[in-house]
Amino acid sequence: MSPFMSRHTRNPVLAGVILALVLSLVACATQPPGTRAPAVSHAELLTGERLGINRDAAPPPVELTAVNDDMRAFLHHHVPAGLGPTRTIELILQALLQDGLELRYDNFRTYTAEEAFYAREGNCMSFTNLFIALAREAGIKAHYQEVEIPPSWTVDGDTWMYNLHINALVKLPVGEQVVDFNLGDYDRDYQRWLLSDEEALARYHNNMGVHWMEQGEPERAFLHLRAALGLEPYAAHVWTNLGTLYRRRGDLAAAEAGYLRAVAIGDEAAANSNLARLYAQLGEEKLSAWYRDRVQLFRRRNPYYLFHLAEEAYAGADYTAARQFLQTAIRREPGEHEFYRLLGLTYLRQGKLPAARAQFELASRHADAEQQLRYRNKLDLLVAR
């Protein structure tokens, strides 16, 4: 089996559809002090007139999985007709990653299938677009799949990401097969759900909106974000990104409206954090403090943030604090092998070898085959000592 494929028969887990940036707060929703209606309506946010953009403007038409003659010739050269689905998938991947395109990973490049084919690079969505396009051309029933991977924090703990990752799911006569650019970071126990082509297109437009925002092209950014909301009007993360675009253009009233819309739809955590900063900038200290407290409450309840705190404590040789953070994280997420791994290392630093051995055993129990070998090596070293 290709190292970029994983076969399983589990059904996709249905969950809320949010791409790429944030987590939903766990705190109970209450009204902040001095609540006020936004000064800008949702409809006005989408006209573009506050940015000087024509309300009828649109980004260029996009076909994520369009196949041209060059791509067909490439497919026919590398993948003979008449093979079974598993072998066909293997040969497509081999052509993309090894003896054909040698596609390179670039997290900041979102391409259509055709663009990725010529650029020979791209992020997970670019790869998935290209694979699905070629697989469908070869007669394979391939679908988009979104995967929720654990959030990560920056070094100072000030920001976080909700990493929803896109890969492909192929329906086989028996079971299913996941096709992923980087299967090493994929775990079949992660929550995952199928996406329609239209939902995938909304994610493409969101990614391109963020891309053009970072490139300092607000009009192109706005058109893509508006296109994403046209496809998925209740995508809270896109409203947050739209609010950020307005904030960067100095329109704080529109930014507030975008963030409040995201909070109203999905209690979007990045929107809460951005509101805290925005109200601080406006001198609304009570509102700012209220939103900061909500974000901090969320963080303290999230096992992956506790793991982040444990890593910091471990790096600072505060092993008692690291142990306490990890024990709480494990109670809230008992299936994460990395929590047990770090707890095992913490016990090692404290000289508690039996406890360390027990944690590495638990880490191995929750890990995949490759990770189990790593933990077995650690256990062998403990026995040798």
Secondary structure as UniProt FT lines:
FT   TURN            3..4
FT   STRAND          5..8
FT   TURN            33..34
FT   HELIX           42..47
FT   HELIX           49..51
FT   TURN            55..56
FT   TURN            64..65
FT   HELIX           69..78
FT   TURN            81..82
FT   HELIX           85..97
FT   STRAND          104..105
FT   TURN            107..108
FT   HELIX           113..119
FT   STRAND          121..122
FT   HELIX           124..137
FT   TURN            138..139
FT   STRAND          142..153
FT   TURN            155..156
FT   STRAND          160..171
FT   STRAND          176..179
FT   TURN            181..182
FT   HELIX           183..185
FT   TURN            188..189
FT   STRAND          192..195
FT   HELIX           197..214
FT   TURN            215..216
FT   HELIX           218..231
FT   TURN            233..234
FT   HELIX           236..248
FT   TURN            249..250
FT   HELIX           252..266
FT   HELIX           269..281
FT   TURN            282..283
FT   HELIX           285..301
FT   HELIX           303..315
FT   TURN            316..317
FT   HELIX           319..332
FT   TURN            334..335
FT   HELIX           337..349
FT   TURN            350..351
FT   HELIX           353..365
FT   HELIX           369..384
//
